[in-house]
Structures are given as C-alpha cells and as structure tokens.
Amino acid sequence: MMPRDLSAHEAYVPGRGSEEVARELGVEPDELTKLSSNENPHGPSPAAVAAVEDAAPDVNVYPKTSHTDLTERLASKWDVSSEQVWVSPGADGALDYLSRAFLDPDDRVLVPTPGFAYYSMSARYHHGDAAEYGVSKADDFAQTAAGVLDAYDGERIVYVTTPHNPTGSVMPREEIVELLESVEDRTLVVVDEAYGEYAEEPTAIELLAEYDNLAVTRTFSKAYGLAGLRIGYAVVPAAWGDAYARVNTPFAANELACRAALAALDDEEHVEESVETAAWAREYYRDELDARTWPSGGNFVLAEVGDGSAVAEAAQRRGVIVRDTSSFGLPECVRVSCGTREETKRAVEVLNDVVADVAAEGTRA
Ligand SMILES: *Cc1c(COP(=O)(O)O)cnc(C)c1O
C-alpha cells in the first residue's frame, strides 16, 4: 500500500519554534527571542484571549453562528456581500479553497520566486502544477505587471504577494490593475495580503467592485496575533461567491478561532499598536543592521548577510531566532521579524556581532 506519487511535492519548511530551539540549547523558551515566523510580538489582543476562554465550555457544539457572525462582520468591514467572504483555517486554507474551486487536473499556477511555498504546494495537492516568475534582487525585488507577464503563459491562477514574503516589496495598485487587465479571461489573479495591515498601499479588495478575475486573501495570523488559532479568509467576486458552499471543508474554521477573530476585529488599539511597532522596527533594522536590507511593507526585513544559514545558526546559539531564507531561494539572506522595541534592539546587537564573526571565519577558511 503506497500513497500516490508525491515526489514533486515539497514539504513546507517552517521557521524554527522557541520550544524546539530551547530544548536543543537546554534553555527556557522565554530566554529566546523568536523572530523567524513574522508573528505578532505583542501577543493576541486580550479581548481575543477572553473570547477564547468564554467560548471554551461550548466546544462540544459545531461552530455555526460564530462562522456566520465572522463572515458578516468581515463583509461589512470590507463593504462586500457575505457570499464574497470565504472564512478558512488560516489564509492557507483559503488558498486551498481557491485551488479546489479553480484547478482542473494539470492546470498550472504562476507563483513568485523567491516566494511563499504554499501556493505551489496547494496546486500540487489539487493535481495541478506550478511555474514561476522572478522577483529579482537586481531590481530590488520590485513587483511589476510586466515582470509577471514576462513569465505568464495563460496559467489558471497567478499569485501576487503584497507585501511580498520574504522581501517586503509592495506591488503598487496601478501594477495590480495592469495585471488584472492583461491576463487572459480564464486566469484568476490572487493577491495575498497576509501583511496588508502593515502596508501603506490600500487593499486590493477595493478592486473587486470592478474586476471579477481577482481574489484577495487575508489572515489573522500576523497583525491580529492569532497564528495559533488558524483563521483567515479570501474575499472573492460576487459572481462566484456561492462556490464556497461547494468547496469548503465543513466547520474547518473552528469556534474558538471565529470568536477570537471577532473580538480581535473590535480591538483596533491592539492592531494599531502592532502596526506602529512594526513600522518602527523595520526602520530600525534598515538603519542599524550592518547588512544590506530592502524597504519593507511587512512586519519583517530581509537582510543580506553573506551565509544566511551560518548567520541564522550563530544567532540562534545566542538566543535570537531568525529565518534562514535558503528555502525561499535566498541562501545569502536572513529574514528578521519585527519584535517589540526591546527584542528588535537585541536582534540588531546579536546579528551585527554574528555577521562580523561569520564574515571573519569565512576569510580565515
Ligand atoms: C503567513 C502567510 C500566509 C498565511 O498564513 P496563515 O497562518 O495560513 O493565515 C499567507 N501568505 C503569506 C505570504 C504569509 O507569509
């Protein structure tokens, strides 16, 4: 007995967790500064924590009302109809729902490289395949319609990540519009706004009033600090919003997650503080890191440090966990998440020491 041929499937490589690293180093997890997964360093909103506690005694019941309430709350936030909001287990779940709704066997998707691994993973799960367009360092990772269209060959789905993970670059509104205007009728453009709250550019959700070949994904994992609950959504055109009922996994967005998301949406202060700290931290990294960095619209900064995995490993030994970007195709870089002010300053101190050490060893070797 064997599963189907999974040789083209790559495993997702997550950022390293504090518990895991703490065990390895023989220290307590809270002695470590975890800046490897773009999580919210302020934690979740206290209102979301309270909502989880309040809902806990009722988890014997399937989540129904909470899902409806969250869908309606998001529809009113974005001024769309509730059919247009596809609530999902993380934004990753929404990417799967879009794959289910769009991909026939052997259909292709077009994804950025370097880029977020899950787009092509999801396509392969759904018997599709992926081609890539470059977001290149030579252009400072600029994202343009022309850059995407250069590689475009009628793929069924084209993915744009803005702000882009792991580089932080933003695709300007007019470039997204040009892309929407230029692709063939059968192509869906998915704009992944996992870091949308941190960016100054307005959301592409607004474009749904005019374009029916667009879907926008968003998450509560980053600015809302709910990564552990797995809750996100897609906003899709009214014309095919009803496909959700045919493709979603029943009750996949769980009761606690939906309740927490509702509470988090009402705690504007928490999001604002999170976004402000991130804006401060990314400028601090840009000014203070002894490495080349790029402007970022997200809650992280990409830094060119020479040997990314050696730097990440050495920083980890000193208690600062950053993301080695080899799995993104950038082995010369690390991605550093924005921490609290204290964490961010500590990260800069450690990284600057470590970058100098690793460079010196490289010269000696
Ligand atoms: C974090 C992230 C997501 C979604 O994460 P979920 O936790 O599944 O909501 C999607 N896209 C990108 C680019 C991300 O970095």
The ligand as a MOL file (V3000), in Angstrom:
LIG
                    3D

  0  0  0     0  0            999 V3000
M  V30 BEGIN CTAB
M  V30 COUNTS 15 15 0 0 0
M  V30 BEGIN ATOM
M  V30 1 C 1.8100 33.9510 6.8890 0
M  V30 2 C 1.4360 33.9520 5.4570 0
M  V30 3 C 0.2080 33.4590 4.9820 0
M  V30 4 C -0.8880 32.8440 5.7590 0
M  V30 5 O -0.7430 32.3300 6.9090 0
M  V30 6 P -1.9270 31.6130 7.6750 0
M  V30 7 O -1.3170 31.4510 9.0000 0
M  V30 8 O -2.2200 30.3410 6.9550 0
M  V30 9 O -3.0980 32.5300 7.6640 0
M  V30 10 C -0.0730 33.5430 3.6420 0
M  V30 11 N 0.7940 34.0900 2.7910 0
M  V30 12 C 1.9590 34.5590 3.1950 0
M  V30 13 C 2.8580 35.1670 2.1930 0
M  V30 14 C 2.3420 34.5070 4.5340 0
M  V30 15 O 3.5340 34.9470 4.8900 0
M  V30 END ATOM
M  V30 BEGIN BOND
M  V30 1 1 1 2
M  V30 2 1 2 3
M  V30 3 2 2 14
M  V30 4 1 3 4
M  V30 5 2 3 10
M  V30 6 1 4 5
M  V30 7 1 5 6
M  V30 8 2 6 7
M  V30 9 1 6 8
M  V30 10 1 6 9
M  V30 11 1 10 11
M  V30 12 2 11 12
M  V30 13 1 12 13
M  V30 14 1 12 14
M  V30 15 1 14 15
M  V30 END BOND
M  V30 END CTAB
M  END
